[in-house]
Amino acid sequence: MEENSLTPGDLFAILNRRKAALILPFLLCTAVALLAAFLLPPVYKSTSTILIEQREIPAEYVTSSITTFAEQRIQSINQRILTSSRLQELIQQFDLYPELKEKKTADEIIEKMRGDISLEPVNVEIADRLSGRTGTATIAFTLSYEGENPVKVQRVVGTITSLFLEEDIKVRTEQSSSAYDFILIEKEKVQSQIDDLEKQLAVFKEQNMETLPELLQLNQQTLNNTERDLEQNKEVLRSLREKREELEEELFNTAVYMEDTELQREMKHQDEQRLELLKIELINLKTKFSDLYPDVVKLNREIQGLTQKVAQSEKEETEKLKNPAYITLSSRLAGLKSDIESTANQIREMEKRADDYRLKLAATPGVEEKYNTLMAERNNLYVKNTELQAKMMEAKIAREFESKQKGERFTLVEAARLPEKPYKPNRIAIVLIGLVLGMGAGIGLASVIEFSDSSFRTPEALAKATGFPVLAEIPDIVIDEDRKKRTLRRIILLSGVIAAIILAVILFDQYVMDLDVLRAKLVRKLS
């Protein structure tokens, strides 16, 4: 081919030569686009809109037990609803995808349905009143389903929407009930721990009743009083002992018997001497004779009688012949000795009691440490129990709050409607894409053929390429048969164009817009 730039005449000549390469791809792509546009089944789409309503009661009055955001709850409920078992029930209930039941497995059909269902949030830009910054907030979301049957599509969307709203109520109720049940179980555990600890404290107090910390001051005071009383009793004991020594000295210097009883004492002394001599004589006889010897028997009787006489004499002396002053001093001394013994006993008891209290005071710090540990644990459990009681009341109110749907909830604001027009395919777009692809394919094919052709089309190009002048040029010889073929091709081409226009008009009227409506719109715009 020539290397110089193409003129408009050259372009027209190329189009005339390569019209078949231009037209055939264009017609083929257009035909394929038309077939695809009008043979693809119509797909209808129905959509319902659910509004996220804010809570009616402010959070400072009633605390909600729902901790998730609306977006998280939407996705969570969506996963709960779009389970394989639930989708399988919907497929069987509405007889969906009957044409796929023989071609694909149940899991593939379920995945197909899951892909046909879409959930899209409705977000808006909201300005914060405090900071002035704008943020994105989800105020609603839409549930959609695509299918070939518009009635089934509407019913499926309605069913899914109802399931979604029911699941939201169920989830909120379960979460609030779960929070209440959890807190109740925890409170029962804490109460059980408190009861066990109270029993431990009771046993501990019983075992350490006298060494408890609250008795420390009383024990110390009792020990001080005991020590003070002990010192006083010791002082009293010293005083009593001094008095006893004085009485003993006075008693020693006092005569035991009266002065007019000297004769009786002399007689008693003689009897005692006689008794001693008889006993010596009895001993001597027993060395020689047995106990049955008459002298021995006689001597025993005399000794027995004399012994009784001496004893009677001593008794009479004790009762009748003692000095009254001596008796008085003896009585005082006996009483004083009794007081000394009683005081000494009291001192011993006080010392023992003081030792006991010292042991108690010494054991109190160890008991106090264990006791404080138990009391601290008990106080902590009481505080925790009080907190759980308050939280349980809040959870109970939150449960009632959610059961009466006073919190943040989902509300259906636009139910799914029966779709009147197919959602897809976009037949006009498919046809336009086919036309553009046909034009591009025709131009590309014609360009490839043209630029791969090395023949010369004009005498000037041949002369320029060879450097020799062209001597002669043979014109095209057109016969009648060629004229008939050319005319026939033109008629066929014209007929095809007319048929395509008619078909396009019919399809436009059938699938896009009624011609009367189009005419009315054009008249309204032109007027």
C-alpha positions in Angstrom: 0.0 0.0 0.0 1.0 3.6 -0.3 2.8 5.3 2.5 1.2 8.7 2.2 -1.8 9.8 4.2 -5.3 8.8 3.1 -7.6 11.4 1.6 -11.4 11.4 2.1 -11.7 9.9 -1.4 -9.4 7.0 -0.4 -11.5 6.4 2.7 -14.7 6.2 0.7 -13.0 3.9 -1.8 -11.9 1.6 1.1 -15.4 1.6 2.5 -16.7 0.7 -0.9 -14.2 -2.1 -1.3 -14.6 -3.5 2.2 -18.3 -3.0 2.7 -18.8 -6.8 3.1 -16.1 -6.9 5.9 -17.9 -4.0 7.5 -21.4 -5.2 7.2 -21.1 -8.9 8.1 -19.5 -8.5 11.6 -21.9 -5.6 12.3 -24.9 -7.8 11.3 -23.6 -10.8 13.2 -22.9 -8.8 16.5 -26.2 -7.0 16.2 -28.1 -10.3 15.7 -26.3 -11.9 18.6 -27.1 -8.8 20.8 -30.8 -8.9 19.7 -31.0 -12.6 20.4 -29.4 -12.1 23.8 -31.6 -9.1 24.6 -34.9 -10.8 23.8 -34.2 -14.4 24.6 -32.8 -13.8 28.1 -35.7 -14.4 30.6 -37.0 -11.3 32.4 -35.8 -10.9 36.0 -38.1 -9.1 38.5 -37.0 -7.5 41.7 -39.1 -6.7 44.7 -37.8 -4.6 47.6 -39.0 -3.8 51.1 -37.6 -1.0 53.3 -37.1 -1.4 57.1 -36.5 1.6 59.2 -34.3 1.5 62.3 -36.4 3.4 64.9 -34.7 4.9 67.9 -35.7 4.1 71.4 -38.6 5.9 72.9 -37.3 6.2 76.5 -34.0 8.0 77.0 -31.0 5.9 78.1 -30.6 7.7 81.4 -33.9 6.4 82.5 -33.7 2.8 81.2 -30.5 1.1 80.3 -30.8 -1.4 77.4 -29.2 -4.8 77.6 -28.5 -4.8 73.8 -24.8 -4.2 73.4 -24.5 -4.5 69.6 -25.0 -1.7 67.0 -27.8 -1.8 64.5 -25.4 -2.6 61.7 -24.0 -5.6 63.6 -27.5 -6.8 64.5 -28.6 -6.5 60.9 -25.8 -8.7 59.7 -26.2 -11.1 62.5 -29.9 -11.5 61.8 -29.2 -11.8 58.1 -26.9 -14.8 58.8 -29.5 -16.4 61.0 -32.2 -16.1 58.4 -30.2 -17.1 55.3 -29.4 -20.5 56.6 -29.5 -23.4 54.3 -32.5 -25.0 56.1 -34.5 -21.8 56.0 -33.7 -21.2 52.3 -34.6 -24.8 51.5 -38.0 -24.2 53.2 -38.6 -21.1 51.1 -37.7 -22.9 47.9 -40.1 -25.7 48.7 -42.8 -23.4 49.9 -42.9 -21.1 46.8 -41.7 -23.7 44.3 -38.6 -21.7 43.3 -36.2 -22.5 40.6 -38.1 -25.5 39.1 -36.0 -25.4 36.0 -32.8 -25.9 38.0 -33.9 -28.9 40.1 -33.0 -31.4 37.4 -29.7 -29.7 36.5 -28.1 -28.6 39.9 -27.8 -30.0 43.4 -29.8 -28.6 46.3 -26.7 -26.8 47.7 -26.1 -25.1 44.4 -29.8 -24.0 44.2 -29.5 -22.6 47.8 -26.4 -20.7 46.9 -28.2 -19.3 43.8 -31.1 -18.1 46.0 -28.7 -16.7 48.6 -27.0 -14.7 45.8 -30.5 -13.4 44.6 -31.2 -12.0 48.0 -29.6 -8.7 48.8 -29.5 -6.6 52.0 -28.3 -3.0 51.6 -28.1 -0.3 54.3 -29.4 3.1 53.8 -26.8 5.5 55.1 -27.0 9.3 55.6 -24.5 11.9 56.6 -25.4 13.3 60.1 -23.6 16.2 61.8 -22.7 15.9 65.5 -24.1 18.8 67.4 -21.3 18.9 69.9 -18.2 18.5 67.6 -19.7 19.6 64.4 -18.2 16.7 62.5 -20.2 14.7 60.1 -20.5 11.0 60.2 -22.3 8.2 58.4 -25.3 6.7 60.2 -27.5 3.8 59.1 -31.1 4.8 59.4 -32.7 2.0 57.4 -32.0 -1.0 55.2 -33.6 -2.7 52.2 -34.3 -6.4 51.6 -34.5 -7.4 47.9 -35.0 -10.6 46.0 -34.7 -11.3 42.2 -36.6 -13.9 40.3 -38.5 -14.6 37.1 -42.0 -14.7 38.6 -43.1 -11.3 39.9 -45.7 -12.8 42.2 -43.3 -15.2 43.8 -40.7 -12.5 44.1 -43.1 -10.3 46.1 -44.1 -13.1 48.4 -40.6 -14.2 49.0 -39.5 -10.7 50.0 -42.5 -10.4 52.2 -41.8 -13.7 53.9 -38.1 -12.8 54.4 -39.0 -9.4 55.8 -41.4 -11.0 58.3 -38.7 -13.4 59.3 -36.3 -10.6 59.7 -38.6 -8.6 62.0 -39.5 -11.7 64.0 -35.9 -12.6 64.4 -35.0 -9.1 65.6 -37.7 -9.2 68.3 -36.6 -12.8 69.2 -32.9 -11.8 69.4 -33.5 -8.7 71.5 -35.8 -10.6 73.9 -33.3 -13.5 74.2 -30.4 -11.1 74.8 -32.3 -9.2 77.5 -33.5 -12.5 79.1 -30.0 -13.9 78.9 -28.6 -10.9 80.6 -31.2 -11.2 83.4 -30.7 -15.0 83.8 -26.9 -14.6 83.9 -27.1 -11.9 86.5 -29.6 -14.0 88.5 -27.3 -17.0 88.4 -24.3 -14.9 89.5 -26.4 -13.4 92.3 -27.4 -16.9 93.5 -23.7 -17.9 93.4 -22.7 -14.9 95.5 -25.6 -15.5 97.9 -24.4 -19.1 98.3 -20.9 -17.9 99.0 -22.2 -15.4 101.5 -24.1 -18.2 103.3 -21.1 -20.4 103.4 -18.9 -17.5 104.7 -21.5 -16.7 107.4 -21.3 -20.3 108.5 -17.5 -20.1 108.6 -17.7 -16.8 110.6 -20.1 -18.4 113.1 -17.8 -21.4 113.6 -14.8 -19.1 113.8 -16.5 -16.9 116.4 -17.5 -19.9 118.4 -13.9 -21.3 118.3 -12.4 -17.9 119.2 -15.2 -16.4 121.2 -12.9 -14.9 123.8 -10.1 -13.6 121.5 -12.2 -11.7 118.9 -10.9 -8.3 118.0 -14.0 -6.5 119.2 -13.3 -8.0 122.7 -9.7 -6.7 122.7 -10.6 -3.6 124.7 -12.8 -5.5 127.1 -10.1 -8.1 127.7 -7.5 -5.4 128.2 -9.7 -3.6 130.6 -10.5 -6.9 132.4 -6.8 -7.7 132.6 -6.1 -4.3 134.1 -8.8 -4.7 136.6 -7.6 -8.2 137.5 -4.1 -7.0 137.9 -5.3 -4.1 140.1 -7.4 -6.4 142.2 -4.5 -8.8 142.4 -2.2 -6.1 143.8 -4.8 -5.2 146.3 -5.3 -8.8 147.4 -1.5 -9.2 147.7 -1.5 -6.1 149.9 -4.3 -7.5 151.9 -2.5 -10.9 152.2 0.6 -9.1 153.5 -1.5 -7.3 156.0 -3.2 -10.5 157.1 0.1 -12.3 157.5 1.5 -9.5 159.6 -1.6 -9.7 161.8 -1.2 -13.4 162.0 2.4 -13.1 163.2 1.2 -10.6 165.9 -1.6 -12.9 167.0 0.7 -15.9 167.1 3.2 -14.0 169.2 0.4 -12.8 171.5 -1.1 -16.3 171.7 2.3 -17.7 172.5 2.5 -15.3 175.5 -1.0 -16.2 176.7 -1.6 -19.1 179.1 -3.6 -21.9 177.7 -5.3 -23.0 181.0 -6.7 -21.2 184.0 -4.6 -20.9 187.3 -7.2 -22.9 189.5 -6.7 -26.1 187.4 -3.1 -26.8 188.5 -4.3 -29.8 190.6 -6.1 -31.3 187.7 -3.1 -30.9 185.5 -1.0 -32.6 188.1 -3.4 -35.5 188.3 -3.4 -35.8 184.5 0.4 -35.7 184.5 0.5 -38.6 187.0 -2.0 -40.7 184.9 0.1 -40.1 181.8 3.2 -41.2 183.7 1.4 -44.3 185.0 0.2 -45.1 181.4 3.8 -44.9 180.1 5.0 -47.2 182.8 2.3 -49.7 182.1 3.1 -49.7 178.4 6.8 -50.4 179.3 5.8 -53.3 181.6 3.5 -54.7 178.9 6.3 -54.7 176.4 8.5 -56.6 178.8 5.8 -59.2 179.5 5.1 -59.8 175.8 8.7 -60.7 175.4 8.3 -63.6 177.8 4.6 -64.5 177.5 1.9 -64.6 174.9 -1.1 -62.3 174.7 -3.3 -64.8 176.5 -1.2 -64.8 179.6 -3.3 -63.6 182.5 -0.9 -60.8 183.6 -0.7 -59.6 180.0 -4.5 -59.6 179.7 -4.9 -57.7 183.0 -2.3 -55.2 182.0 -4.0 -54.6 178.6 -7.3 -53.9 180.4 -5.6 -51.5 182.8 -3.8 -49.7 180.0 -7.1 -49.4 178.0 -9.0 -47.9 181.0 -6.2 -45.5 181.8 -6.0 -44.4 178.1 -9.7 -43.6 178.1 -9.3 -41.7 181.4 -6.4 -39.6 179.9 -8.4 -38.9 176.8 -11.5 -37.9 178.8 -9.3 -35.7 180.9 -7.8 -33.9 177.9 -11.3 -33.4 176.5 -12.5 -31.9 179.7 -9.5 -29.7 179.8 -10.1 -28.6 176.2 -13.7 -27.8 176.8 -13.7 -26.4 180.4 -10.3 -25.6 181.6 -8.8 -23.5 178.8 -8.2 -19.8 179.3 -11.0 -17.6 177.6 -8.4 -15.1 176.3 -6.4 -18.0 174.8 -9.6 -19.3 173.2 -10.4 -15.8 171.8 -7.0 -15.4 170.4 -7.1 -18.9 168.9 -10.4 -18.2 167.3 -9.1 -14.9 165.9 -6.0 -16.7 164.7 -8.1 -19.5 163.1 -10.2 -16.9 161.4 -7.2 -15.0 160.3 -5.6 -18.1 158.9 -8.9 -18.8 157.0 -8.8 -15.3 155.6 -5.2 -15.8 154.6 -6.0 -19.1 152.9 -9.0 -17.5 151.1 -7.0 -14.5 150.0 -4.2 -16.7 148.8 -6.7 -18.8 146.8 -8.2 -15.6 145.3 -4.7 -14.4 144.4 -4.0 -17.8 142.7 -7.3 -17.6 140.8 -6.6 -13.9 139.8 -3.1 -14.8 138.6 -4.5 -17.7 136.6 -7.2 -15.4 135.2 -4.7 -12.7 134.4 -2.5 -15.3 132.6 -5.6 -16.4 130.6 -6.3 -12.8 129.6 -2.7 -12.3 128.6 -2.9 -15.4 126.4 -6.1 -14.1 124.9 -4.5 -10.7 124.2 -1.5 -12.4 122.7 -3.7 -14.5 120.5 -5.9 -11.6 119.4 -3.6 -10.3 116.6 -3.5 -13.6 114.8 -7.3 -14.1 115.3 -7.8 -10.5 114.2 -5.9 -11.1 111.0 -8.0 -14.2 110.1 -11.2 -12.5 111.3 -10.5 -9.4 109.2 -9.8 -11.5 106.2 -13.1 -13.3 106.6 -14.9 -10.0 107.3 -13.3 -8.3 104.2 -14.3 -11.2 102.0 -17.8 -11.1 103.5 -18.1 -7.3 102.9 -16.8 -7.7 99.4 -19.5 -10.4 98.8 -22.1 -8.1 100.3 -21.0 -5.2 98.0 -21.0 -7.5 95.0 -24.4 -8.9 96.0 -25.8 -5.4 96.2 -24.4 -4.5 92.8 -25.8 -7.7 91.3 -29.1 -6.9 92.9 -29.1 -3.5 91.3 -28.0 -4.9 88.0 -30.6 -7.6 88.2 -33.3 -4.9 88.6 -31.9 -3.0 85.6 -31.9 -6.2 83.6 -35.4 -7.0 84.6 -36.5 -3.5 83.5 -34.5 -3.9 80.3 -36.3 -7.2 79.6 -39.7 -5.6 80.1 -38.4 -2.7 78.0 -37.5 -5.0 75.1 -40.5 -7.2 75.4 -42.8 -4.1 75.0 -40.7 -3.0 72.0 -39.7 0.4 73.6 -36.1 0.2 72.5 -34.3 0.6 69.2 -36.3 -1.6 66.8 -36.9 -2.4 63.2 -40.1 -1.2 61.6 -41.4 -2.0 58.1 -42.0 1.4 56.4 -42.4 0.1 52.8 -43.7 -3.4 52.1 -42.6 -5.3 49.0 -44.7 -4.4 46.0 -45.5 -6.5 43.0 -42.9 -5.6 40.3 -44.6 -4.5 37.0 -41.4 -4.3 34.9 -38.4 -6.6 34.7 -35.5 -5.4 36.7 -33.1 -7.0 34.2 -31.9 -7.6 31.6 -31.5 -4.1 30.2 -32.4 -5.0 26.6 -31.6 -1.5 25.2 -28.2 -1.6 26.7 -27.5 -5.0 25.3 -28.6 -3.9 21.8 -26.5 -0.8 22.0 -23.5 -2.8 23.1 -24.1 -5.2 20.3 -24.3 -2.3 17.8 -21.1 -0.7 19.1 -19.3 -4.1 19.1 -20.6 -4.8 15.6 -19.3 -1.5 14.3 -16.0 -2.0 16.0 -15.6 -5.5 14.7 -16.5 -4.4 11.2 -14.1 -1.6 11.2 -11.4 -3.8 12.7 -11.9 -6.6 10.2 -12.0 -4.1 7.2 -8.8 -2.4 8.5 -7.0 -5.7 8.8 -8.0 -6.8 5.3 -7.2 -3.5 3.8 -3.8 -3.0 5.4 -2.8 -6.6 4.7 -3.6 -6.1 0.9 -0.4 -5.2 -1.1 -2.2 -4.5 -4.4 -2.2 -1.0 -6.2 -5.6 0.6 -6.7 -4.6 3.7 -8.8 -2.1 4.4 -11.7 -0.5 7.2 -9.6 0.3 4.8 -6.8 1.8 2.3 -9.2 3.9 4.9 -11.0 5.1 6.3 -7.7 6.1 2.9 -6.4 7.9 1.7 -9.6 9.3 5.0 -10.9 7.9 4.2 -14.4 4.9 5.9 -16.1 1.7 3.9 -16.6 1.1 3.4 -20.3 -2.5 2.2 -20.3 -5.4 1.5 -17.8 -8.1 -1.2 -18.3 -11.5 0.0 -16.9 -14.0 -2.3 -15.1 -16.1 -4.4 -17.5 -19.6 -4.7 -16.1 -22.0 -7.1 -17.7 -25.7 -7.6 -17.2 -25.3 -10.5 -14.8 -23.1 -8.2 -12.6 -25.7 -5.5 -12.7 -28.4 -8.0 -11.7 -26.3 -9.3 -8.7 -25.6 -5.8 -7.6 -29.3 -4.9 -7.7 -30.2 -8.0 -5.9 -27.7 -7.3 -3.1 -29.1 -3.8 -2.7 -32.6 -5.0 -2.5 -31.7 -7.6 0.1 -29.7 -5.0 2.1 -32.5 -2.5 1.9 -35.0 -5.2 2.9 -32.8 -6.3 5.9 -32.5 -2.7 7.0 -36.3 -2.1 6.8 -37.0 -5.4 8.6 -34.5 -4.5 11.3 -36.2 -1.1 11.8 -39.6 -2.7 12.0 -38.4 -5.4 14.4 -36.7 -2.7 16.5 -39.9 -0.7 16.6 -42.0 -3.8 17.6 -39.5 -4.8 20.3 -39.4 -1.2 21.6 -43.1 -1.1 21.9 -43.3 -4.5 23.5 -40.4 -4.4 26.0 -39.4 -0.8 26.5 -42.3 1.7 26.1 -45.6 1.9 24.4 -45.4 3.9 21.2 -48.5 5.9 22.2 -46.8 6.9 25.4 -43.6 7.7 23.5 -45.6 9.9 21.1 -47.3 11.7 24.0 -44.0 12.4 25.7 -42.5 13.7 22.5 -45.5 15.9 21.8 -45.4 17.3 25.4 -41.7 18.0 25.1 -42.0 19.6 21.7 -45.0 21.7 22.8 
